[in-house]
Structure formats: structure tokens, C-alpha cells
Amino acid sequence: FHTVLSWVFGLMKSQPSWHDAIMGPYFISGALITGLPILIIIAAIFRKAYGLEKYFTM
């Protein structure tokens, strides 16, 4: 997802504020906001599928 997002930022027509200093933190915060829940969901699936309840406690 984030690779595609970087291509969108790089290839689209320039918009005001798209090339400001705020875009770096904006991109990182977007990666954290989407990445952490995905890791939690994957951990929950592995916990149930492989019987890892004693290693992954919720």
C-alpha cells in the first residue's frame, strides 16, 4: 500500500502543499496508522490458526 501511495505522490500533478515539509511526517503517520492494525490482525489470525495462545496473549 505505501509503495503505491509514494507513486501517487510522485506521479500526480503538483498540488499546493504536496511538496511541503509536512508530507514526510504525513506519510510516516499514515504508514503507522495502517501498519499497526494490520500486524495486530495478522497476529490474531496466527494465534487462532496455529494455537499460539500461550505466546500471544490478548
C-alpha distances in whole Angstrom, upper triangle without the diagonal:
4,5,5,6,9,10,11,13,14,15,16,20,21,21,23,22,19,20,22,22,20,16,16,17,15,11,13,14,10,9,12,12,9,10,13,14,12,14,17,16,16,19,21,20,22,24,26,25,27,29,28,29,32,29,26,28,27
4,5,5,6,9,10,10,12,14,15,19,19,19,21,19,16,17,19,18,17,13,13,13,12,8,9,11,9,7,10,11,9,9,13,14,13,15,18,18,18,20,23,23,23,26,28,27,29,31,29,31,33,30,27,29,28
4,5,5,6,9,10,11,12,14,18,18,20,22,20,17,17,19,19,18,15,14,16,14,11,12,15,12,10,14,15,13,13,16,18,16,17,21,21,20,23,25,25,25,28,30,29,30,33,31,33,35,32,29,32,31
4,5,5,6,9,10,10,12,16,17,18,21,20,16,17,20,20,19,15,15,17,15,12,14,16,13,12,16,16,14,14,18,19,17,19,22,21,21,24,26,25,27,30,31,30,32,34,33,35,37,34,31,33,32
4,5,5,6,9,10,11,14,15,15,17,16,13,14,16,17,15,12,12,14,12,9,11,13,10,10,14,14,12,13,17,18,17,19,22,22,22,25,26,26,28,30,32,31,33,35,34,35,37,34,31,33,32
4,5,5,6,9,10,13,13,15,17,15,12,12,15,15,14,11,11,13,12,8,11,13,11,11,15,16,15,15,19,20,19,21,24,24,24,27,29,29,30,32,34,34,35,37,35,37,39,35,33,35,34
4,5,5,6,8,12,13,15,17,17,13,14,17,18,17,14,14,17,15,12,15,17,15,14,18,19,17,18,22,23,21,23,26,26,26,29,31,30,31,34,36,35,36,39,38,39,41,38,36,38,37
4,5,5,6,9,11,12,15,15,11,13,16,17,16,13,14,16,14,12,15,17,14,15,18,18,17,18,22,23,22,24,27,26,27,30,31,31,32,35,36,36,38,40,39,40,42,39,36,38,37
4,6,6,9,9,10,12,11,8,9,12,14,13,9,11,14,12,10,13,15,13,14,18,18,17,19,22,23,23,25,27,28,28,31,32,33,34,36,38,38,39,41,40,41,43,40,37,39,37
4,6,8,9,11,14,13,10,10,13,15,15,12,13,16,15,12,16,18,16,17,20,21,20,21,25,26,25,27,30,30,30,33,35,35,36,38,40,39,41,43,42,43,45,41,39,41,40
4,7,9,11,15,15,12,12,16,18,18,15,16,19,18,16,19,21,19,19,23,23,22,23,27,28,27,29,32,31,31,34,36,36,37,40,41,41,42,45,43,45,47,44,41,43,42
4,6,8,12,13,10,12,15,18,17,14,17,19,17,16,19,21,18,20,23,23,22,24,27,28,27,30,32,32,32,35,37,36,38,41,42,41,43,46,44,46,48,45,42,44,42
4,6,10,12,10,11,15,18,18,15,18,21,18,18,21,23,21,22,26,26,25,27,30,31,30,33,35,35,36,39,40,40,42,44,45,45,47,49,48,49,51,48,45,47,45
4,7,9,7,8,11,14,15,13,16,18,17,16,20,21,20,22,25,25,25,27,30,31,31,33,35,35,36,39,40,41,42,44,46,46,47,50,48,49,51,48,45,46,45
4,6,5,8,10,14,13,12,15,17,15,16,19,20,19,21,24,24,24,26,29,30,30,32,34,35,36,38,40,40,42,44,45,46,47,49,48,48,50,47,44,45,43
4,6,7,8,12,12,12,15,17,15,16,20,20,19,22,24,24,25,27,30,31,31,34,35,36,37,40,41,42,43,45,47,47,49,51,49,49,51,48,45,46,44
4,5,5,9,8,8,12,13,12,13,16,17,17,19,21,21,22,25,27,28,29,31,33,34,35,37,38,39,41,43,44,45,47,48,46,47,48,45,42,43,41
4,6,9,8,7,10,12,10,11,14,15,15,17,20,20,20,22,25,26,27,29,31,31,32,35,36,37,38,40,42,43,44,46,44,45,46,43,40,41,40
4,7,8,7,9,12,11,12,15,16,16,18,21,21,22,24,26,28,28,30,32,33,34,36,38,39,40,42,44,44,45,47,45,46,47,44,41,43,41
4,5,6,8,10,10,12,14,15,16,18,20,21,22,24,26,28,28,30,32,33,34,36,38,39,40,42,44,45,46,47,45,46,47,44,41,42,40
4,6,6,8,9,11,12,14,15,17,18,19,21,22,24,26,27,28,30,32,33,34,36,38,39,40,43,43,44,46,43,44,44,41,39,40,38
4,6,6,6,9,10,11,12,14,16,16,18,20,21,23,25,26,28,29,30,32,34,35,36,38,40,41,42,43,41,41,42,39,36,37,35
4,6,5,6,9,10,10,12,14,15,16,18,20,22,23,24,26,27,28,30,32,33,34,36,38,39,40,41,39,40,41,38,35,36,35
4,5,5,6,9,10,11,13,14,16,16,18,21,21,22,25,26,27,28,30,32,32,34,37,37,38,39,37,38,39,35,33,34,33
4,5,5,6,8,10,10,12,14,15,16,19,20,21,23,25,25,27,29,30,31,32,35,36,37,38,35,36,37,33,31,32,30
4,6,5,6,9,10,10,12,14,16,17,19,20,22,23,25,26,28,29,30,32,34,35,36,37,35,35,37,34,31,32,30
4,6,5,6,9,10,11,12,14,16,17,18,20,22,22,24,26,27,28,30,32,33,34,35,33,34,35,32,30,31,29
4,5,5,6,9,10,10,12,15,15,16,18,20,21,22,24,26,26,28,30,31,32,33,31,31,32,29,27,28,27
4,5,5,6,9,10,11,13,14,15,17,19,20,21,23,25,26,27,29,30,31,33,30,30,32,29,26,27,25
4,5,5,6,8,10,12,13,14,16,17,19,20,22,23,25,26,28,29,30,32,30,30,32,29,26,27,25
4,6,5,6,8,10,11,12,14,16,16,18,20,21,22,24,26,27,28,29,27,28,29,26,23,25,23
4,5,5,6,9,10,10,12,14,15,16,18,20,21,22,24,25,26,28,25,25,27,24,21,22,21
4,6,6,7,9,11,12,13,15,16,18,19,21,22,24,25,27,28,25,25,27,25,21,22,20
4,6,6,7,9,11,11,13,15,16,17,19,20,22,23,24,26,24,24,27,24,21,22,20
4,6,5,6,9,10,11,12,14,16,17,18,20,21,22,24,22,22,24,21,18,20,19
4,5,5,6,9,10,11,12,14,15,16,19,20,21,22,20,20,21,19,16,17,15
4,5,5,6,9,10,11,12,14,15,17,18,20,21,19,19,21,19,15,16,14
4,5,5,6,9,10,11,12,14,16,16,18,19,18,19,21,19,15,17,16
4,5,5,6,9,10,10,12,14,15,16,17,15,16,18,15,12,14,14
4,5,5,6,9,10,10,13,14,15,16,14,14,16,14,10,12,10
4,5,5,6,9,10,11,12,14,15,14,14,17,15,12,13,12
4,5,5,6,8,10,10,12,14,12,14,16,14,11,14,13
4,5,5,6,9,10,10,11,9,10,13,10,8,10,10
4,6,5,6,9,10,10,9,9,12,11,8,9,9
4,5,5,6,8,10,10,11,14,13,11,13,12
4,5,5,6,8,7,9,12,11,9,12,13
4,6,6,6,5,6,9,8,6,9,10
4,6,5,7,7,11,11,10,11,12
4,6,8,10,13,13,12,14,15
4,6,9,11,11,11,14,15
4,6,8,9,9,11,13
4,6,5,6,9,11
4,5,5,6,9
4,6,6,10
4,6,10
4,7
4
